[in-house]
Amino acid sequence: MSGAKTVLVKAALGGEGFPVARSQAKRLLSGHESCDGLELDFSGISEIGQGFADEAFRVWRNAHPAVDLRVVDAGDGVERMLRYVGFRRASN
């Protein structure tokens, strides 16, 4: 994904533990609406909450379909919640 911006989720949220709230997703994604591609790096995060996942990977993604939203370094807990909210990784 050329020209993609990578966001380190843990650092962007100031090490607040694991992200659970819709407000955290909104804050994390704010200002990235015009990116061609956005990689969310979940290094160091073992799980995410349903509100965070739904806001980022359903609501925000549907509102910005031109942004190629990708996930990297997601562990089992993060992957489980992504599947729960219907996020499917693009096949490589």
N, CA, C and O atoms as a CHARMM CRD file, in Angstrom:
* protein
*
  368
    1    1 MET  N      0.85700  -1.16000   0.00000 PROA 1      0.00000
    2    1 MET  CA     0.00000   0.00000   0.00000 PROA 1      0.00000
    3    1 MET  C      0.90400   1.22300   0.00000 PROA 1      0.00000
    4    1 MET  O      1.34000   1.66800   1.06200 PROA 1      0.00000
    5    2 SER  N      1.18300   1.75800  -1.14300 PROA 2      0.00000
    6    2 SER  CA     2.07000   2.90400  -1.24300 PROA 2      0.00000
    7    2 SER  C      1.35600   4.15800  -0.77500 PROA 2      0.00000
    8    2 SER  O      0.15500   4.32100  -0.99100 PROA 2      0.00000
    9    3 GLY  N      2.10100   5.03800  -0.13500 PROA 3      0.00000
   10    3 GLY  CA     1.53300   6.27900   0.34200 PROA 3      0.00000
   11    3 GLY  C      0.63200   6.14100   1.55300 PROA 3      0.00000
   12    3 GLY  O     -0.08400   7.07800   1.90600 PROA 3      0.00000
   13    4 ALA  N      0.66000   4.98700   2.18900 PROA 4      0.00000
   14    4 ALA  CA    -0.18200   4.76400   3.35800 PROA 4      0.00000
   15    4 ALA  C      0.45300   5.39300   4.59000 PROA 4      0.00000
   16    4 ALA  O      1.67600   5.48100   4.70600 PROA 4      0.00000
   17    5 LYS  N     -0.38500   5.81600   5.48200 PROA 5      0.00000
   18    5 LYS  CA     0.07300   6.35400   6.75000 PROA 5      0.00000
   19    5 LYS  C     -0.11100   5.26100   7.79600 PROA 5      0.00000
   20    5 LYS  O     -1.14400   4.59300   7.83700 PROA 5      0.00000
   21    6 THR  N      0.90600   5.08700   8.64200 PROA 6      0.00000
   22    6 THR  CA     0.82100   4.10500   9.71500 PROA 6      0.00000
   23    6 THR  C      0.61200   4.82700  11.03800 PROA 6      0.00000
   24    6 THR  O      1.31100   5.79100  11.35100 PROA 6      0.00000
   25    7 VAL  N     -0.35200   4.35000  11.80400 PROA 7      0.00000
   26    7 VAL  CA    -0.63400   4.91200  13.12200 PROA 7      0.00000
   27    7 VAL  C     -0.38200   3.82300  14.15800 PROA 7      0.00000
   28    7 VAL  O     -0.98100   2.75000  14.10500 PROA 7      0.00000
   29    8 LEU  N      0.51100   4.11300  15.09700 PROA 8      0.00000
   30    8 LEU  CA     0.74700   3.21000  16.21700 PROA 8      0.00000
   31    8 LEU  C     -0.34500   3.47700  17.24300 PROA 8      0.00000
   32    8 LEU  O     -0.32400   4.50500  17.92100 PROA 8      0.00000
   33    9 VAL  N     -1.28500   2.57300  17.36000 PROA 9      0.00000
   34    9 VAL  CA    -2.48300   2.79300  18.16300 PROA 9      0.00000
   35    9 VAL  C     -2.13400   3.08000  19.61900 PROA 9      0.00000
   36    9 VAL  O     -2.67600   4.01400  20.21000 PROA 9      0.00000
   37   10 LYS  N     -1.24600   2.29900  20.19500 PROA 10     0.00000
   38   10 LYS  CA    -0.89800   2.46500  21.60700 PROA 10     0.00000
   39   10 LYS  C     -0.31800   3.85100  21.86700 PROA 10     0.00000
   40   10 LYS  O     -0.70300   4.51500  22.82900 PROA 10     0.00000
   41   11 ALA  N      0.60000   4.28500  21.01900 PROA 11     0.00000
   42   11 ALA  CA     1.22500   5.60000  21.18700 PROA 11     0.00000
   43   11 ALA  C      0.22700   6.72600  20.93000 PROA 11     0.00000
   44   11 ALA  O      0.21700   7.72600  21.64800 PROA 11     0.00000
   45   12 ALA  N     -0.61000   6.56400  19.90800 PROA 12     0.00000
   46   12 ALA  CA    -1.57100   7.61500  19.54700 PROA 12     0.00000
   47   12 ALA  C     -2.59900   7.84700  20.64900 PROA 12     0.00000
   48   12 ALA  O     -3.10400   8.95800  20.81200 PROA 12     0.00000
   49   13 LEU  N     -2.90300   6.81000  21.39500 PROA 13     0.00000
   50   13 LEU  CA    -3.87400   6.93800  22.47600 PROA 13     0.00000
   51   13 LEU  C     -3.20700   7.22000  23.81600 PROA 13     0.00000
   52   13 LEU  O     -3.86400   7.21500  24.85700 PROA 13     0.00000
   53   14 GLY  N     -1.90600   7.46600  23.78400 PROA 14     0.00000
   54   14 GLY  CA    -1.20100   7.85400  25.00100 PROA 14     0.00000
   55   14 GLY  C     -1.05700   6.75600  26.03100 PROA 14     0.00000
   56   14 GLY  O     -0.97600   7.03000  27.22800 PROA 14     0.00000
   57   15 GLY  N     -1.02500   5.51300  25.57500 PROA 15     0.00000
   58   15 GLY  CA    -0.84800   4.39100  26.49600 PROA 15     0.00000
   59   15 GLY  C     -1.99200   4.23600  27.48700 PROA 15     0.00000
   60   15 GLY  O     -1.76300   3.83600  28.62900 PROA 15     0.00000
   61   16 GLU  N     -3.21300   4.54300  27.08000 PROA 16     0.00000
   62   16 GLU  CA    -4.39200   4.48200  27.95000 PROA 16     0.00000
   63   16 GLU  C     -4.83400   3.05400  28.27500 PROA 16     0.00000
   64   16 GLU  O     -5.98500   2.86300  28.66800 PROA 16     0.00000
   65   17 GLY  N     -4.00600   2.08300  28.13500 PROA 17     0.00000
   66   17 GLY  CA    -4.45000   0.70300  28.28300 PROA 17     0.00000
   67   17 GLY  C     -4.98100   0.22600  26.95600 PROA 17     0.00000
   68   17 GLY  O     -4.50900   0.65000  25.90100 PROA 17     0.00000
   69   18 PHE  N     -5.96000  -0.65100  27.00100 PROA 18     0.00000
   70   18 PHE  CA    -6.49200  -1.08400  25.71200 PROA 18     0.00000
   71   18 PHE  C     -7.68400  -0.21500  25.33400 PROA 18     0.00000
   72   18 PHE  O     -8.47100   0.17700  26.19600 PROA 18     0.00000
   73   19 PRO  N     -7.81800   0.09000  24.02700 PROA 19     0.00000
   74   19 PRO  CA    -8.87900   0.98800  23.58300 PROA 19     0.00000
   75   19 PRO  C    -10.25400   0.32100  23.65400 PROA 19     0.00000
   76   19 PRO  O    -10.45000  -0.78000  23.14000 PROA 19     0.00000
   77   20 VAL  N    -11.19900   1.00400  24.29800 PROA 20     0.00000
   78   20 VAL  CA   -12.53100   0.43900  24.46400 PROA 20     0.00000
   79   20 VAL  C    -13.63900   1.34200  23.94600 PROA 20     0.00000
   80   20 VAL  O    -14.69700   0.84800  23.55600 PROA 20     0.00000
   81   21 ALA  N    -13.42200   2.64900  23.93300 PROA 21     0.00000
   82   21 ALA  CA   -14.51500   3.59100  23.70400 PROA 21     0.00000
   83   21 ALA  C    -14.57800   4.11700  22.27100 PROA 21     0.00000
   84   21 ALA  O    -13.56600   4.22100  21.57700 PROA 21     0.00000
   85   22 ARG  N    -15.78900   4.44100  21.85900 PROA 22     0.00000
   86   22 ARG  CA   -15.99400   5.07700  20.55700 PROA 22     0.00000
   87   22 ARG  C    -15.22100   6.38400  20.47400 PROA 22     0.00000
   88   22 ARG  O    -14.67000   6.71600  19.42500 PROA 22     0.00000
   89   23 SER  N    -15.17800   7.12300  21.56800 PROA 23     0.00000
   90   23 SER  CA   -14.46800   8.40700  21.56500 PROA 23     0.00000
   91   23 SER  C    -12.98100   8.21500  21.28600 PROA 23     0.00000
   92   23 SER  O    -12.35800   9.07100  20.65700 PROA 23     0.00000
   93   24 GLN  N    -12.41100   7.11900  21.73700 PROA 24     0.00000
   94   24 GLN  CA   -10.99900   6.83100  21.44600 PROA 24     0.00000
   95   24 GLN  C    -10.80700   6.56700  19.95900 PROA 24     0.00000
   96   24 GLN  O     -9.82600   7.02200  19.37100 PROA 24     0.00000
   97   25 ALA  N    -11.72700   5.84000  19.35100 PROA 25     0.00000
   98   25 ALA  CA   -11.63500   5.57100  17.90900 PROA 25     0.00000
   99   25 ALA  C    -11.77600   6.86500  17.11600 PROA 25     0.00000
  100   25 ALA  O    -11.03600   7.09400  16.15900 PROA 25     0.00000
  101   26 LYS  N    -12.72000   7.70400  17.51000 PROA 26     0.00000
  102   26 LYS  CA   -12.91300   8.98200  16.82200 PROA 26     0.00000
  103   26 LYS  C    -11.65300   9.84000  16.92300 PROA 26     0.00000
  104   26 LYS  O    -11.21900  10.43000  15.93300 PROA 26     0.00000
  105   27 ARG  N    -11.06900   9.90800  18.11400 PROA 27     0.00000
  106   27 ARG  CA    -9.84600  10.69200  18.31800 PROA 27     0.00000
  107   27 ARG  C     -8.68900  10.11500  17.49500 PROA 27     0.00000
  108   27 ARG  O     -7.92000  10.86500  16.89500 PROA 27     0.00000
  109   28 LEU  N     -8.56800   8.80700  17.46600 PROA 28     0.00000
  110   28 LEU  CA    -7.49200   8.14000  16.73500 PROA 28     0.00000
  111   28 LEU  C     -7.58800   8.40800  15.23600 PROA 28     0.00000
  112   28 LEU  O     -6.56900   8.63600  14.58300 PROA 28     0.00000
  113   29 LEU  N     -8.79000   8.38200  14.69000 PROA 29     0.00000
  114   29 LEU  CA    -8.98600   8.48200  13.24800 PROA 29     0.00000
  115   29 LEU  C     -9.21700   9.90400  12.74000 PROA 29     0.00000
  116   29 LEU  O     -9.21100  10.14700  11.53300 PROA 29     0.00000
  117   30 SER  N     -9.41500  10.82000  13.64900 PROA 30     0.00000
  118   30 SER  CA    -9.64700  12.20900  13.27300 PROA 30     0.00000
  119   30 SER  C     -8.47500  12.75700  12.45800 PROA 30     0.00000
  120   30 SER  O     -7.31500  12.63500  12.84900 PROA 30     0.00000
  121   31 GLY  N     -8.80500  13.35900  11.32500 PROA 31     0.00000
  122   31 GLY  CA    -7.78300  13.95100  10.46600 PROA 31     0.00000
  123   31 GLY  C     -7.21600  13.01100   9.41600 PROA 31     0.00000
  124   31 GLY  O     -6.38500  13.42000   8.60600 PROA 31     0.00000
  125   32 HSD  N     -7.64500  11.77900   9.41800 PROA 32     0.00000
  126   32 HSD  CA    -7.12600  10.80100   8.44700 PROA 32     0.00000
  127   32 HSD  C     -8.10100  10.53900   7.29900 PROA 32     0.00000
  128   32 HSD  O     -7.89200   9.62400   6.50300 PROA 32     0.00000
  129   33 GLU  N     -9.14800  11.32800   7.21500 PROA 33     0.00000
  130   33 GLU  CA   -10.19100  11.12000   6.21800 PROA 33     0.00000
  131   33 GLU  C     -9.69200  11.24000   4.78200 PROA 33     0.00000
  132   33 GLU  O    -10.25000  10.61800   3.87800 PROA 33     0.00000
  133   34 SER  N     -8.64600  12.03400   4.56700 PROA 34     0.00000
  134   34 SER  CA    -8.16400  12.27100   3.20000 PROA 34     0.00000
  135   34 SER  C     -6.99000  11.36800   2.80900 PROA 34     0.00000
  136   34 SER  O     -6.44400  11.50800   1.71500 PROA 34     0.00000
  137   35 CYS  N     -6.60400  10.45600   3.68200 PROA 35     0.00000
  138   35 CYS  CA    -5.51800   9.52400   3.35700 PROA 35     0.00000
  139   35 CYS  C     -5.98900   8.52500   2.30200 PROA 35     0.00000
  140   35 CYS  O     -7.16500   8.16500   2.25200 PROA 35     0.00000
  141   36 ASP  N     -5.06000   8.08700   1.46800 PROA 36     0.00000
  142   36 ASP  CA    -5.38400   7.00000   0.53300 PROA 36     0.00000
  143   36 ASP  C     -5.45000   5.67500   1.27100 PROA 36     0.00000
  144   36 ASP  O     -6.30800   4.83300   1.00600 PROA 36     0.00000
  145   37 GLY  N     -4.52400   5.51200   2.19800 PROA 37     0.00000
  146   37 GLY  CA    -4.45500   4.28600   2.96700 PROA 37     0.00000
  147   37 GLY  C     -4.04300   4.57600   4.38500 PROA 37     0.00000
  148   37 GLY  O     -3.27500   5.50300   4.64300 PROA 37     0.00000
  149   38 LEU  N     -4.55300   3.78100   5.30900 PROA 38     0.00000
  150   38 LEU  CA    -4.25600   3.95600   6.72000 PROA 38     0.00000
  151   38 LEU  C     -4.03900   2.59200   7.35300 PROA 38     0.00000
  152   38 LEU  O     -4.91500   1.72800   7.32100 PROA 38     0.00000
  153   39 GLU  N     -2.85900   2.41600   7.92700 PROA 39     0.00000
  154   39 GLU  CA    -2.53000   1.18200   8.63900 PROA 39     0.00000
  155   39 GLU  C     -2.59600   1.45200  10.12500 PROA 39     0.00000
  156   39 GLU  O     -1.93200   2.36000  10.62500 PROA 39     0.00000
  157   40 LEU  N     -3.39200   0.67000  10.83600 PROA 40     0.00000
  158   40 LEU  CA    -3.44800   0.77100  12.28300 PROA 40     0.00000
  159   40 LEU  C     -2.60500  -0.35500  12.86100 PROA 40     0.00000
  160   40 LEU  O     -2.91100  -1.53300  12.67800 PROA 40     0.00000
  161   41 ASP  N     -1.54400   0.02000  13.56000 PROA 41     0.00000
  162   41 ASP  CA    -0.60700  -0.93600  14.13900 PROA 41     0.00000
  163   41 ASP  C     -0.98700  -1.17500  15.59300 PROA 41     0.00000
  164   41 ASP  O     -0.89900  -0.27100  16.42400 PROA 41     0.00000
  165   42 PHE  N     -1.40700  -2.39300  15.89000 PROA 42     0.00000
  166   42 PHE  CA    -1.86500  -2.75800  17.22200 PROA 42     0.00000
  167   42 PHE  C     -0.78000  -3.42000  18.07400 PROA 42     0.00000
  168   42 PHE  O     -1.09500  -4.16600  19.00200 PROA 42     0.00000
  169   43 SER  N      0.47300  -3.16000  17.77500 PROA 43     0.00000
  170   43 SER  CA     1.57700  -3.70200  18.57900 PROA 43     0.00000
  171   43 SER  C      1.38800  -3.31300  20.04300 PROA 43     0.00000
  172   43 SER  O      1.12400  -2.15200  20.35700 PROA 43     0.00000
  173   44 GLY  N      1.52300  -4.28500  20.92300 PROA 44     0.00000
  174   44 GLY  CA     1.42400  -4.02500  22.35600 PROA 44     0.00000
  175   44 GLY  C      0.01700  -3.91500  22.89800 PROA 44     0.00000
  176   44 GLY  O     -0.17200  -3.59300  24.07100 PROA 44     0.00000
  177   45 ILE  N     -0.97000  -4.17600  22.06300 PROA 45     0.00000
  178   45 ILE  CA    -2.36900  -4.12600  22.50200 PROA 45     0.00000
  179   45 ILE  C     -2.95200  -5.52600  22.37500 PROA 45     0.00000
  180   45 ILE  O     -2.97800  -6.10400  21.28900 PROA 45     0.00000
  181   46 SER  N     -3.41700  -6.06100  23.49400 PROA 46     0.00000
  182   46 SER  CA    -3.89500  -7.44500  23.48200 PROA 46     0.00000
  183   46 SER  C     -5.37800  -7.56900  23.16200 PROA 46     0.00000
  184   46 SER  O     -5.83000  -8.61900  22.70700 PROA 46     0.00000
  185   47 GLU  N     -6.13800  -6.49900  23.39800 PROA 47     0.00000
  186   47 GLU  CA    -7.56800  -6.55200  23.10100 PROA 47     0.00000
  187   47 GLU  C     -8.10200  -5.14700  22.88100 PROA 47     0.00000
  188   47 GLU  O     -7.48400  -4.15600  23.27000 PROA 47     0.00000
  189   48 ILE  N     -9.27600  -5.08800  22.24300 PROA 48     0.00000
  190   48 ILE  CA    -9.97700  -3.82400  22.03500 PROA 48     0.00000
  191   48 ILE  C    -11.43800  -4.04000  22.39100 PROA 48     0.00000
  192   48 ILE  O    -11.94900  -5.15800  22.32100 PROA 48     0.00000
  193   49 GLY  N    -12.09900  -2.96200  22.77100 PROA 49     0.00000
  194   49 GLY  CA   -13.50500  -3.04400  23.13400 PROA 49     0.00000
  195   49 GLY  C    -14.41100  -2.99100  21.91900 PROA 49     0.00000
  196   49 GLY  O    -14.01200  -2.55100  20.84100 PROA 49     0.00000
  197   50 GLN  N    -15.64100  -3.44900  22.11500 PROA 50     0.00000
  198   50 GLN  CA   -16.60500  -3.49500  21.02200 PROA 50     0.00000
  199   50 GLN  C    -16.93200  -2.09600  20.50700 PROA 50     0.00000
  200   50 GLN  O    -17.05400  -1.91200  19.29600 PROA 50     0.00000
  201   51 GLY  N    -17.07700  -1.11500  21.37900 PROA 51     0.00000
  202   51 GLY  CA   -17.39000   0.24500  20.94900 PROA 51     0.00000
  203   51 GLY  C    -16.29400   0.82800  20.07900 PROA 51     0.00000
  204   51 GLY  O    -16.57500   1.44300  19.05000 PROA 51     0.00000
  205   52 PHE  N    -15.04300   0.63800  20.48500 PROA 52     0.00000
  206   52 PHE  CA   -13.89900   1.10700  19.70500 PROA 52     0.00000
  207   52 PHE  C    -13.88900   0.43700  18.33200 PROA 52     0.00000
  208   52 PHE  O    -13.76900   1.10200  17.30300 PROA 52     0.00000
  209   53 ALA  N    -14.01500  -0.87800  18.33600 PROA 53     0.00000
  210   53 ALA  CA   -13.96000  -1.63800  17.08400 PROA 53     0.00000
  211   53 ALA  C    -15.09700  -1.25100  16.14500 PROA 53     0.00000
  212   53 ALA  O    -14.87500  -1.06700  14.94800 PROA 53     0.00000
  213   54 ASP  N    -16.29700  -1.12700  16.66800 PROA 54     0.00000
  214   54 ASP  CA   -17.43800  -0.78600  15.83200 PROA 54     0.00000
  215   54 ASP  C    -17.28400   0.60400  15.23400 PROA 54     0.00000
  216   54 ASP  O    -17.54300   0.80300  14.04700 PROA 54     0.00000
  217   55 GLU  N    -16.86000   1.57100  16.05400 PROA 55     0.00000
  218   55 GLU  CA   -16.69400   2.94800  15.56800 PROA 55     0.00000
  219   55 GLU  C    -15.62900   3.03000  14.47900 PROA 55     0.00000
  220   55 GLU  O    -15.83200   3.68800  13.45900 PROA 55     0.00000
  221   56 ALA  N    -14.49700   2.36500  14.69200 PROA 56     0.00000
  222   56 ALA  CA   -13.38600   2.44500  13.73700 PROA 56     0.00000
  223   56 ALA  C    -13.61200   1.59700  12.49300 PROA 56     0.00000
  224   56 ALA  O    -13.38700   2.05900  11.37500 PROA 56     0.00000
  225   57 PHE  N    -14.05400   0.36500  12.68400 PROA 57     0.00000
  226   57 PHE  CA   -14.04700  -0.59800  11.58400 PROA 57     0.00000
  227   57 PHE  C    -15.40100  -0.82700  10.92400 PROA 57     0.00000
  228   57 PHE  O    -15.49700  -1.59400   9.96600 PROA 57     0.00000
  229   58 ARG  N    -16.43000  -0.18400  11.41500 PROA 58     0.00000
  230   58 ARG  CA   -17.70800  -0.21700  10.73100 PROA 58     0.00000
  231   58 ARG  C    -18.15600   1.20900  10.41800 PROA 58     0.00000
  232   58 ARG  O    -18.31000   1.56700   9.25100 PROA 58     0.00000
  233   59 VAL  N    -18.36700   2.02200  11.45300 PROA 59     0.00000
  234   59 VAL  CA   -18.89700   3.37600  11.26200 PROA 59     0.00000
  235   59 VAL  C    -17.93000   4.24400  10.45200 PROA 59     0.00000
  236   59 VAL  O    -18.29900   4.76900   9.40200 PROA 59     0.00000
  237   60 TRP  N    -16.68500   4.39600  10.94200 PROA 60     0.00000
  238   60 TRP  CA   -15.72100   5.26300  10.25800 PROA 60     0.00000
  239   60 TRP  C    -15.37900   4.72500   8.87200 PROA 60     0.00000
  240   60 TRP  O    -15.29600   5.48000   7.90400 PROA 60     0.00000
  241   61 ARG  N    -15.18500   3.43500   8.79400 PROA 61     0.00000
  242   61 ARG  CA   -14.83900   2.81700   7.50000 PROA 61     0.00000
  243   61 ARG  C    -15.96300   3.02200   6.47700 PROA 61     0.00000
  244   61 ARG  O    -15.68900   3.32400   5.31500 PROA 61     0.00000
  245   62 ASN  N    -17.20400   2.86400   6.89200 PROA 62     0.00000
  246   62 ASN  CA   -18.32800   3.07900   5.97800 PROA 62     0.00000
  247   62 ASN  C    -18.45500   4.54000   5.56500 PROA 62     0.00000
  248   62 ASN  O    -18.88200   4.83800   4.44900 PROA 62     0.00000
  249   63 ALA  N    -18.08800   5.44600   6.46000 PROA 63     0.00000
  250   63 ALA  CA   -18.16300   6.87200   6.15300 PROA 63     0.00000
  251   63 ALA  C    -17.02900   7.33500   5.23800 PROA 63     0.00000
  252   63 ALA  O    -17.12800   8.38600   4.60600 PROA 63     0.00000
  253   64 HSD  N    -15.95600   6.55200   5.17000 PROA 64     0.00000
  254   64 HSD  CA   -14.78100   6.90900   4.36900 PROA 64     0.00000
  255   64 HSD  C    -14.32100   5.71400   3.52300 PROA 64     0.00000
  256   64 HSD  O    -13.22300   5.19700   3.72700 PROA 64     0.00000
  257   65 PRO  N    -15.15000   5.28200   2.58400 PROA 65     0.00000
  258   65 PRO  CA   -14.83400   4.07500   1.81100 PROA 65     0.00000
  259   65 PRO  C    -13.60500   4.21200   0.91000 PROA 65     0.00000
  260   65 PRO  O    -13.05200   3.20100   0.47900 PROA 65     0.00000
  261   66 ALA  N    -13.17300   5.41600   0.62100 PROA 66     0.00000
  262   66 ALA  CA   -12.00300   5.60600  -0.24300 PROA 66     0.00000
  263   66 ALA  C    -10.69300   5.34600   0.50000 PROA 66     0.00000
  264   66 ALA  O     -9.64900   5.17100  -0.12800 PROA 66     0.00000
  265   67 VAL  N    -10.74200   5.31900   1.82500 PROA 67     0.00000
  266   67 VAL  CA    -9.53600   5.06700   2.61900 PROA 67     0.00000
  267   67 VAL  C     -9.35400   3.56200   2.77100 PROA 67     0.00000
  268   67 VAL  O    -10.23400   2.86900   3.28300 PROA 67     0.00000
  269   68 ASP  N     -8.20800   3.06600   2.32500 PROA 68     0.00000
  270   68 ASP  CA    -7.87300   1.64800   2.45600 PROA 68     0.00000
  271   68 ASP  C     -7.39900   1.41500   3.88700 PROA 68     0.00000
  272   68 ASP  O     -6.23300   1.65000   4.20300 PROA 68     0.00000
  273   69 LEU  N     -8.30100   0.95300   4.75200 PROA 69     0.00000
  274   69 LEU  CA    -8.01100   0.75600   6.17100 PROA 69     0.00000
  275   69 LEU  C     -7.46800  -0.64500   6.39000 PROA 69     0.00000
  276   69 LEU  O     -8.11200  -1.63700   6.05000 PROA 69     0.00000
  277   70 ARG  N     -6.27900  -0.71200   6.96200 PROA 70     0.00000
  278   70 ARG  CA    -5.63100  -2.00800   7.21000 PROA 70     0.00000
  279   70 ARG  C     -5.18600  -2.11400   8.66000 PROA 70     0.00000
  280   70 ARG  O     -5.05200  -1.11500   9.36600 PROA 70     0.00000
  281   71 VAL  N     -4.96300  -3.34500   9.08000 PROA 71     0.00000
  282   71 VAL  CA    -4.54600  -3.64400  10.44100 PROA 71     0.00000
  283   71 VAL  C     -3.25700  -4.44300  10.38600 PROA 71     0.00000
  284   71 VAL  O     -3.12400  -5.36900   9.58600 PROA 71     0.00000
  285   72 VAL  N     -2.29600  -4.07800  11.25100 PROA 72     0.00000
  286   72 VAL  CA    -1.06300  -4.84500  11.36900 PROA 72     0.00000
  287   72 VAL  C     -0.80600  -5.15600  12.83900 PROA 72     0.00000
  288   72 VAL  O     -1.25100  -4.43800  13.73500 PROA 72     0.00000
  289   73 ASP  N     -0.08400  -6.23400  13.05900 PROA 73     0.00000
  290   73 ASP  CA     0.31800  -6.68300  14.40000 PROA 73     0.00000
  291   73 ASP  C     -0.83600  -6.81400  15.38300 PROA 73     0.00000
  292   73 ASP  O     -0.72600  -6.41500  16.54300 PROA 73     0.00000
  293   74 ALA  N     -1.93100  -7.37100  14.91700 PROA 74     0.00000
  294   74 ALA  CA    -3.08400  -7.60400  15.78300 PROA 74     0.00000
  295   74 ALA  C     -3.00800  -9.01000  16.35700 PROA 74     0.00000
  296   74 ALA  O     -2.87300  -9.98800  15.62200 PROA 74     0.00000
  297   75 GLY  N     -3.09500  -9.09600  17.66400 PROA 75     0.00000
  298   75 GLY  CA    -3.10800 -10.39000  18.32800 PROA 75     0.00000
  299   75 GLY  C     -4.48800 -11.02300  18.26700 PROA 75     0.00000
  300   75 GLY  O     -5.41300 -10.47000  17.67200 PROA 75     0.00000
  301   76 ASP  N     -4.61500 -12.18600  18.89000 PROA 76     0.00000
  302   76 ASP  CA    -5.86800 -12.94400  18.84300 PROA 76     0.00000
  303   76 ASP  C     -7.06200 -12.16700  19.40000 PROA 76     0.00000
  304   76 ASP  O     -8.15100 -12.21700  18.82700 PROA 76     0.00000
  305   77 GLY  N     -6.86900 -11.45300  20.50800 PROA 77     0.00000
  306   77 GLY  CA    -7.96900 -10.70000  21.11100 PROA 77     0.00000
  307   77 GLY  C     -8.47200  -9.59400  20.20600 PROA 77     0.00000
  308   77 GLY  O     -9.67900  -9.37900  20.09000 PROA 77     0.00000
  309   78 VAL  N     -7.55000  -8.89000  19.56500 PROA 78     0.00000
  310   78 VAL  CA    -7.92700  -7.82400  18.62800 PROA 78     0.00000
  311   78 VAL  C     -8.60900  -8.43100  17.40800 PROA 78     0.00000
  312   78 VAL  O     -9.65800  -7.95100  16.97900 PROA 78     0.00000
  313   79 GLU  N     -8.02500  -9.47500  16.85200 PROA 79     0.00000
  314   79 GLU  CA    -8.60200 -10.14400  15.68100 PROA 79     0.00000
  315   79 GLU  C    -10.01600 -10.64400  15.95900 PROA 79     0.00000
  316   79 GLU  O    -10.89200 -10.53600  15.10100 PROA 79     0.00000
  317   80 ARG  N    -10.24100 -11.18200  17.13500 PROA 80     0.00000
  318   80 ARG  CA   -11.55500 -11.70900  17.50600 PROA 80     0.00000
  319   80 ARG  C    -12.61000 -10.58800  17.47500 PROA 80     0.00000
  320   80 ARG  O    -13.71200 -10.78000  16.96100 PROA 80     0.00000
  321   81 MET  N    -12.26000  -9.42800  18.02600 PROA 81     0.00000
  322   81 MET  CA   -13.21800  -8.31400  18.04100 PROA 81     0.00000
  323   81 MET  C    -13.41600  -7.73500  16.64600 PROA 81     0.00000
  324   81 MET  O    -14.52100  -7.31400  16.30500 PROA 81     0.00000
  325   82 LEU  N    -12.36400  -7.70900  15.83700 PROA 82     0.00000
  326   82 LEU  CA   -12.50500  -7.23100  14.45600 PROA 82     0.00000
  327   82 LEU  C    -13.48400  -8.10700  13.68700 PROA 82     0.00000
  328   82 LEU  O    -14.33300  -7.60500  12.95100 PROA 82     0.00000
  329   83 ARG  N    -13.36100  -9.40900  13.86200 PROA 83     0.00000
  330   83 ARG  CA   -14.29900 -10.32800  13.19900 PROA 83     0.00000
  331   83 ARG  C    -15.71800 -10.10200  13.71100 PROA 83     0.00000
  332   83 ARG  O    -16.67500 -10.13800  12.93800 PROA 83     0.00000
  333   84 TYR  N    -15.85100  -9.86900  15.01600 PROA 84     0.00000
  334   84 TYR  CA   -17.16800  -9.68100  15.63500 PROA 84     0.00000
  335   84 TYR  C    -17.90500  -8.49100  15.02600 PROA 84     0.00000
  336   84 TYR  O    -19.11800  -8.55100  14.82700 PROA 84     0.00000
  337   85 VAL  N    -17.18000  -7.40900  14.72700 PROA 85     0.00000
  338   85 VAL  CA   -17.82900  -6.22300  14.14900 PROA 85     0.00000
  339   85 VAL  C    -17.87300  -6.26800  12.62200 PROA 85     0.00000
  340   85 VAL  O    -18.31900  -5.31500  11.98200 PROA 85     0.00000
  341   86 GLY  N    -17.41300  -7.36800  12.04500 PROA 86     0.00000
  342   86 GLY  CA   -17.54400  -7.56500  10.60800 PROA 86     0.00000
  343   86 GLY  C    -16.38700  -7.08100   9.75800 PROA 86     0.00000
  344   86 GLY  O    -16.50700  -7.01400   8.53400 PROA 86     0.00000
  345   87 PHE  N    -15.25200  -6.73600  10.39200 PROA 87     0.00000
  346   87 PHE  CA   -14.10200  -6.28300   9.61600 PROA 87     0.00000
  347   87 PHE  C    -13.40100  -7.49700   9.00700 PROA 87     0.00000
  348   87 PHE  O    -13.07400  -8.46200   9.69900 PROA 87     0.00000
  349   88 ARG  N    -13.18400  -7.42300   7.72600 PROA 88     0.00000
  350   88 ARG  CA   -12.45300  -8.48900   7.02100 PROA 88     0.00000
  351   88 ARG  C    -11.23700  -7.87000   6.37100 PROA 88     0.00000
  352   88 ARG  O    -11.32700  -6.85100   5.68600 PROA 88     0.00000
  353   89 ARG  N    -10.12000  -8.49000   6.59000 PROA 89     0.00000
  354   89 ARG  CA    -8.87700  -8.01400   5.97500 PROA 89     0.00000
  355   89 ARG  C     -8.93600  -8.21600   4.47500 PROA 89     0.00000
  356   89 ARG  O     -9.51000  -9.18600   3.98100 PROA 89     0.00000
  357   90 ALA  N     -8.32900  -7.28000   3.76300 PROA 90     0.00000
  358   90 ALA  CA    -8.19500  -7.43700   2.30400 PROA 90     0.00000
  359   90 ALA  C     -7.22800  -8.57700   2.04100 PROA 90     0.00000
  360   90 ALA  O     -6.21500  -8.71400   2.72700 PROA 90     0.00000
  361   91 SER  N     -7.54000  -9.38700   1.05700 PROA 91     0.00000
  362   91 SER  CA    -6.62300 -10.48500   0.72900 PROA 91     0.00000
  363   91 SER  C     -5.40900  -9.91800   0.00200 PROA 91     0.00000
  364   91 SER  O     -5.52800  -9.03000  -0.84300 PROA 91     0.00000
  365   92 ASN  N     -4.25400 -10.44400   0.34600 PROA 92     0.00000
  366   92 ASN  CA    -2.99000  -9.95500  -0.25300 PROA 92     0.00000
  367   92 ASN  C     -2.65300 -10.71000  -1.50400 PROA 92     0.00000
  368   92 ASN  O     -1.63200 -10.43500  -2.13500 PROA 92     0.00000
